[in-house]
């Protein structure tokens, strides 16, 4: 479709796709947390953990129809962004390692800085280190 073409009647819009994704998520037990940060393309449902610099949320990824974990940086001014960039580069290189959570995407320059990883529903690392 070019910029001058009109959308076809049967062609779903972005809004229709998002509505369908949300309907699917609701059928899987999803509820959005109204206090959660707003991240485009994701609906955050449950706070999984918090540190000094970030919160980790269970989130529904609208595009893939999958649950993911999003680390949202809440104290941006105190984060060492050079160190963070190096960490992300290492995660990307270790993408296929069976013992490392898969990194999916990041946004460090937008209104909300965040990293998206696969969701591991087997508990937190904290419970294994205590």
C-alpha positions in Angstrom: 0.0 0.0 0.0 1.4 3.4 -0.9 0.7 6.6 1.0 -2.0 7.6 -1.5 -3.8 4.3 -1.3 -6.8 3.9 1.0 -6.8 1.0 3.4 -8.9 -1.9 2.2 -12.0 -2.7 4.3 -10.7 -6.1 5.3 -7.2 -4.8 6.2 -6.8 -4.7 10.0 -5.6 -1.5 11.5 -3.0 -1.2 14.2 -5.8 -0.5 16.6 -7.6 -3.7 15.6 -4.4 -5.7 16.1 -3.8 -4.2 19.5 -7.4 -4.8 20.5 -7.1 -8.5 19.4 -3.8 -8.9 21.3 -5.4 -7.4 24.4 -8.4 -9.7 24.1 -6.1 -12.7 23.7 -4.2 -11.6 26.8 -7.3 -11.2 28.9 -8.3 -14.8 27.9 -4.9 -15.9 29.4 -5.6 -14.1 32.7 -4.0 -10.7 31.9 -4.9 -7.6 33.9 -3.0 -4.3 33.4 -1.6 -2.6 36.5 -2.8 1.0 36.4 0.2 2.1 38.5 2.7 0.6 36.0 4.8 2.7 33.7 3.5 3.1 30.2 5.7 1.5 27.5 4.5 1.5 23.9 3.8 -2.0 22.6 3.6 -3.5 26.1 1.0 -3.8 28.8 2.6 -4.2 32.3 0.6 -6.4 34.7 2.7 -7.3 37.7 5.7 -5.9 39.5 8.2 -8.7 39.9 11.0 -7.0 41.7 12.6 -3.6 42.5 16.2 -2.4 43.0 17.6 1.0 43.7 17.7 1.9 39.9 15.0 -0.3 38.3 11.8 -2.2 38.5 11.1 -5.5 36.8 7.6 -6.0 35.5 5.8 -9.0 34.0 4.4 -7.6 30.7 2.4 -8.6 27.7 4.1 -7.9 24.4 1.4 -6.9 22.0 3.3 -7.6 18.8 4.3 -11.2 19.7 1.4 -12.2 21.9 3.9 -13.3 24.6 4.7 -12.6 28.2 8.0 -10.9 28.8 10.0 -9.3 31.6 10.7 -5.5 31.3 13.3 -3.8 33.4 12.3 -0.2 33.7 15.0 2.2 34.9 13.4 4.5 37.5 16.4 6.5 38.5 17.9 7.3 35.1 20.1 10.1 36.3 22.1 7.7 38.5 22.6 4.9 36.0 26.0 4.4 34.4 24.8 4.2 30.8 28.2 3.2 29.4 28.2 0.2 31.8 24.6 -0.5 30.9 25.4 -0.5 27.1 28.2 -2.9 27.7 25.9 -5.2 29.6 23.4 -5.2 26.8 26.1 -5.9 24.2 27.2 -8.9 26.2 23.6 -10.2 26.5 23.1 -9.9 22.8 26.3 -11.9 22.1 25.2 -14.7 24.6 21.7 -14.9 23.0 21.8 -18.7 22.5 23.3 -19.7 25.9 21.0 -22.2 27.7 21.5 -20.7 31.1 21.1 -17.0 30.3 17.8 -15.2 29.9 17.3 -14.1 26.3 17.5 -10.4 25.7 14.9 -9.1 23.3 15.2 -5.3 23.0 16.1 -2.1 24.7 15.2 1.6 24.6 17.6 3.8 26.6 16.9 7.2 25.0 13.2 7.5 25.1 10.9 8.9 27.8 11.0 5.6 29.7 14.4 3.7 29.6 13.8 -0.1 29.6 15.2 -3.5 28.6 13.0 -6.4 27.5 13.9 -10.0 28.3 12.2 -13.4 28.0 10.1 -14.1 31.1 11.3 -16.9 33.3 8.3 -18.0 35.4 10.2 -20.3 37.7 10.8 -17.8 40.5 13.4 -15.1 41.2 17.2 -15.5 41.5 16.8 -14.1 45.1 15.1 -17.3 46.2 18.0 -19.4 45.0 20.7 -17.3 46.6 19.2 -17.1 50.1 
